[in-house]
Amino acid sequence: MNNASQQVLGLIAGEGRLPFLVAEGATKAGLRVICIGLADNAEPALADHVEAFYWGAIARPGGWMRKLRRHGVCQTIMVGRVEKARIYTPRRILRYLPDWRAFRIWYWRLRGRDKRNDTVLRAIADEFADGGIILKDSTMYCKEHLASEGVMTQCKPSASIQNDIDFGWSLVKELGRLDIGQSIAVREREIVAVEAIEGTAAMIERAGTLCKKGGWTLIKVAKPQQDLRFDVPCVGTDTIEALHKYRAKCLVVETGKVLLLDKPETLALADKLGIPIIGHA
């Protein structure tokens, strides 16, 4: 790898705040950032935070690779949510017009394998590596936003919280192992809601609807064998606002594995709204 390729980083971006944090962290580290924003997912404002920005069709990874290689990219980070409801549509083939790289991934690399998120993402990583682009740890330029051990807020949890954590921890880790979801809502040692394909935000709303008296705890973890090349679980100010709206009393996240987007702002809002945030290993 030559020196020029070491000074440039590719960024494949979906929805949310995390692509901005990666772009900002990499730029501070002295790297030129070349971004592929996934169409219908990435935020247009991201273009103002990188050296070069291109839109990329979600099912055309060959186009992403060509644009990145044009700038000498050999290392890339892929972060940000991709709205699955936009993929699982009756006319998805017509809408996204897969290129030959997508067909190679789907019909060769994934032939006879399950189509769970991690399996598909690893197949994409293998295809990129064949094309000379290596996917890197997605947290390497934003590690300061990872959850730390213990109570991270000034406000403290009640004594009853620990019983719910002890009850729910092994259960949510098993959900992650099975690639079902990475969050659960617990109240008085009873599971109120489980995250699946709809994502954490929708699960929080459902938990609030099911547990109208509130007082429940959200536990969010990484998968036991989380591949850090791919999107790590995140919470942020929108999570805290939703927890407050639906009367949750605590947020528990896995130490060193869950990102607190804009960590100082997220902790400050949690203190303002009286929602303790605990890092648990």
Residue pairs with C-beta under 8 A, 6 or more apart in sequence:
1 74
4 72
5 72
5 73
5 74
5 75
6 74
7 30
7 31
7 32
8 31
8 32
8 33
8 34
8 71
8 72
8 73
8 74
9 26
9 31
9 32
9 33
9 34
9 73
9 75
9 76
9 77
9 141
10 33
10 34
10 35
10 36
10 68
10 71
10 73
10 75
10 76
10 77
10 133
11 19
11 22
11 23
11 26
11 33
11 34
11 35
11 36
11 50
11 76
11 77
11 78
11 79
12 35
12 36
12 38
12 56
12 64
12 76
12 77
12 78
12 79
13 19
13 35
13 36
13 37
13 38
13 41
13 42
13 46
13 79
13 80
14 38
14 41
14 42
14 79
14 80
14 81
14 82
14 231
15 41
15 42
15 43
15 80
15 81
15 82
15 83
16 43
16 80
16 81
16 234
16 261
17 234
17 236
17 261
17 262
18 79
18 80
18 138
18 142
18 231
18 234
18 259
18 261
19 35
19 42
19 43
19 46
19 79
19 80
20 43
20 46
20 49
21 141
21 142
21 145
21 259
21 261
21 262
22 77
22 79
22 138
22 141
22 142
23 33
23 35
23 46
23 49
23 50
24 49
25 141
25 142
26 33
26 77
26 141
27 33
27 49
27 50
28 141
29 141
32 51
32 71
33 49
33 50
33 51
34 50
34 51
34 52
34 67
34 68
34 71
34 73
35 42
35 46
35 47
35 50
35 52
35 53
35 54
36 54
36 55
36 56
36 64
36 67
36 68
37 43
37 44
37 46
37 47
37 53
37 54
37 55
37 56
38 55
38 56
38 58
38 80
38 82
39 55
39 56
39 57
39 58
40 58
40 83
40 86
41 58
41 80
41 81
41 82
41 83
41 86
42 55
42 80
46 53
47 53
52 71
54 67
56 63
56 64
56 67
57 63
57 96
57 97
58 82
58 86
58 87
58 96
59 92
59 96
59 97
59 98
59 99
59 102
60 96
60 97
60 98
60 99
60 101
60 102
61 99
61 101
61 102
61 105
61 124
61 127
61 128
62 99
62 100
62 101
62 102
63 99
65 101
65 128
65 131
65 133
68 76
68 133
69 131
69 132
69 133
73 133
74 132
74 133
74 134
75 133
75 134
75 136
76 128
76 133
76 134
76 135
76 136
77 135
77 136
77 137
77 138
77 140
77 141
77 229
78 121
78 124
78 135
78 138
78 229
78 230
78 231
79 138
79 231
80 231
81 199
81 231
84 197
87 96
89 95
98 106
101 127
101 131
104 127
105 120
105 123
105 124
105 127
109 123
109 126
109 127
110 119
110 120
110 123
113 119
113 123
116 179
117 179
117 230
118 179
118 223
118 227
118 230
121 227
121 229
121 230
122 227
124 135
125 135
125 229
128 134
128 135
129 135
135 229
135 230
136 229
137 228
137 229
138 228
138 229
138 230
138 231
138 232
139 146
139 228
139 232
139 259
142 259
144 263
145 259
145 260
145 261
145 262
145 263
146 255
146 256
146 257
146 258
146 259
146 260
147 253
147 254
147 255
147 256
147 257
147 258
147 259
147 260
147 277
147 279
148 255
148 256
148 279
149 255
149 279
149 280
149 281
150 278
150 279
151 157
151 276
151 277
151 278
151 279
152 260
152 267
152 277
152 278
152 279
153 267
153 270
153 271
153 275
153 276
153 277
154 271
155 270
155 271
155 274
155 275
155 276
156 276
157 249
157 250
157 276
157 278
158 249
160 188
161 217
161 249
161 250
161 252
161 276
161 278
163 188
163 189
164 186
164 187
164 188
164 189
164 216
164 217
164 219
164 250
165 186
165 217
165 219
165 252
165 278
165 280
167 186
167 189
168 184
168 186
168 191
168 217
168 219
169 219
169 221
169 280
171 184
171 191
172 182
172 183
172 184
172 219
172 220
172 221
173 221
173 224
175 181
175 182
175 184
175 194
175 195
176 182
176 221
176 222
176 223
176 224
176 226
177 223
177 224
177 225
179 223
180 194
180 195
180 196
181 194
181 195
181 196
181 197
181 203
182 195
182 200
182 220
182 221
182 222
182 223
182 233
183 194
183 195
183 200
183 203
183 218
183 219
183 220
183 221
183 233
184 191
184 192
184 193
184 194
184 195
184 218
184 219
185 191
185 192
185 193
185 194
185 203
185 204
185 207
185 211
185 216
185 217
185 218
185 219
185 248
186 192
186 216
186 217
186 219
187 211
187 215
187 216
187 217
188 215
192 207
192 210
192 211
192 216
193 203
193 204
193 206
193 207
193 210
194 203
195 203
196 203
200 218
200 220
200 233
200 235
200 239
201 238
201 239
201 242
204 218
204 239
204 242
204 243
204 246
204 248
205 242
205 246
207 216
207 218
207 246
207 248
208 214
208 245
208 246
208 247
208 248
209 246
211 247
212 247
213 247
214 246
214 247
214 248
214 249
215 247
215 248
215 249
216 247
216 248
216 249
217 248
217 249
217 250
217 251
217 252
218 239
218 243
218 248
218 250
218 251
218 252
219 252
219 253
219 280
220 233
220 235
220 251
220 252
220 253
220 254
220 258
221 233
221 253
221 254
221 257
221 258
222 232
222 233
222 254
222 257
222 258
226 232
226 257
232 257
232 258
232 259
233 253
233 254
233 257
233 258
233 259
234 258
234 259
234 260
234 261
235 251
235 253
235 258
235 259
235 260
235 261
235 266
236 260
236 261
236 262
236 266
237 261
237 262
237 265
237 266
237 269
239 251
239 266
240 251
240 266
240 269
240 270
240 273
240 275
241 269
241 273
243 251
243 273
243 275
244 273
244 275
248 275
249 275
249 276
250 275
250 276
250 277
250 278
251 270
251 275
251 276
251 277
251 278
252 277
252 278
252 280
253 260
253 277
253 278
253 279
253 280
254 279
254 280
254 281
255 279
255 280
255 281
256 281
260 266
260 267
260 277
266 277
267 277
270 276
270 277
